[in-house]
Amino acid sequence: MNKMLKPGIEELKWNSQNIDPFINQSMTIVNEVDELVKKMKENVSKIQEMMTHWEKPLFERKAKPFLPEDLEQTHSSQVGPRLEEITQHGKDIHKLLKDSADNIKPDKKSQNWLSYVYYVNGLVIEGITNGISSSMNYLAEQISIPYNKQHQKLPIFDIKVDLRDREVVFEPSITPNSRNNGIRDIIQKIQDDFISIAIQMGRLDTYYLTGNASGDYLPEIKD
């Protein structure tokens, strides 16, 4: 497009000969470029729209307290389909970036194209981060005593309390234990599910550098 428009910028005037062919040819190329840019923007918008669904918390609390083991089982049954949905979104994101590449037909080793891949890759990292943060913030609220009092919510867990040898004992324990069924154990497992958003899709940058969508986004999330 720049090469085609250069004579109009540097040489031609409105009354120059062959001005009409120049305008017609320029308009053809400019329209083609415009359509490509629209396609790229449309695909990026679709990617961002998909990732907004990741911000729906992966944990759902019930109105009444649950026994810890029952809550853990309920969470596991609910979070599985949500993670599968994110995995499918990851595949769709790869397809959308491939669609952009198929339309542009770039030199896939060029710095311009790689910069664009890194740009979309950065959007994915941001989407994953927002998804994890949303779930973390939601869970933090649900286990907050002031929050529950303010919103008149019952506790999440139904825990037994016993007196053994003049010591107050919780069943299951509040702290981690050897059976991995303490309240902290369960909360940690739920948090691990949140962080697992980062491993639900192969990396975009690795795919376009090596042709293999290996690796995940866990290193960035750990950072």
ZIDALIN-V857214 format. One record per residue. N is the residue number from 1. PHI is phi in whole degrees, 0 to 359 (none if undefined). OMEGA is omega in whole degrees, -180 to 180 (none if undefined). Layout:
# ZIDALIN-V857214
N/PHI/OMEGA
N/PHI/OMEGA
This chain:
# ZIDALIN-V857214
1/none/179
2/299/180
3/294/-180
4/292/-176
5/278/-174
6/304/178
7/299/180
8/292/-180
9/277/-171
10/254/-170
11/235/-169
12/288/172
13/238/-177
14/296/-180
15/259/177
16/291/175
17/292/179
18/62/180
19/292/-178
20/295/176
21/302/179
22/298/-179
23/296/-178
24/297/-180
25/294/180
26/296/-179
27/298/179
28/300/-178
29/291/180
30/298/178
31/296/178
32/297/179
33/296/-180
34/300/179
35/295/178
36/295/180
37/297/178
38/299/179
39/298/180
40/297/180
41/295/180
42/297/180
43/294/178
44/295/179
45/298/178
46/296/179
47/297/-179
48/294/179
49/296/178
50/299/-174
51/288/176
52/295/179
53/291/180
54/288/-178
55/277/173
56/288/-175
57/308/179
58/279/178
59/247/177
60/238/178
61/263/179
62/264/-177
63/289/-177
64/246/177
65/296/178
66/243/167
67/299/-176
68/309/-178
69/293/178
70/291/179
71/296/-180
72/298/179
73/294/179
74/296/179
75/298/-179
76/301/-179
77/289/-178
78/273/-174
79/283/-179
80/304/179
81/299/179
82/294/179
83/291/176
84/297/178
85/297/179
86/294/177
87/300/178
88/295/176
89/301/179
90/301/178
91/296/180
92/294/178
93/296/177
94/300/-180
95/296/-179
96/292/178
97/292/176
98/295/178
99/298/177
100/298/-180
101/295/-180
102/295/179
103/283/-177
104/279/-175
105/55/-177
106/279/165
107/285/-171
108/290/175
109/258/-179
110/288/-178
111/295/180
112/298/-179
113/292/179
114/297/177
115/298/179
116/293/178
117/299/179
118/296/178
119/297/179
120/294/177
121/301/177
122/295/177
123/296/179
124/295/178
125/300/178
126/296/179
127/296/178
128/295/-180
129/299/179
130/297/179
131/296/180
132/295/-179
133/299/-180
134/299/180
135/293/179
136/298/-179
137/297/179
138/298/-179
139/296/180
140/301/178
141/293/-174
142/292/179
143/256/178
144/268/180
145/298/179
146/300/180
147/297/-179
148/294/177
149/294/-178
150/297/-177
151/261/176
152/53/178
153/258/176
154/283/176
155/300/178
156/285/-172
157/258/171
158/253/-173
159/243/178
160/277/177
161/238/-178
162/229/176
163/246/-178
164/236/-178
165/50/178
166/65/178
167/244/176
168/281/-177
169/236/177
170/261/178
171/231/-4
172/287/-176
173/290/174
174/286/-179
175/277/176
176/300/179
177/219/-175
178/293/180
179/272/-179
180/59/179
181/241/174
182/292/-179
183/301/178
184/296/176
185/301/-177
186/293/179
187/299/180
188/295/178
189/298/179
190/295/178
191/296/178
192/299/176
193/297/177
194/300/-176
195/294/-178
196/293/171
197/307/-175
198/291/-178
199/245/-176
200/274/179
201/218/177
202/287/-176
203/291/175
204/286/-176
205/294/179
206/296/-179
207/299/-176
208/278/174
209/268/-174
210/241/-176
211/83/-179
212/231/-176
213/280/-180
214/270/-180
215/81/180
216/218/-174
217/258/-179
218/297/179
219/303/179
220/294/-179
221/292/176
222/296/177
223/299/none
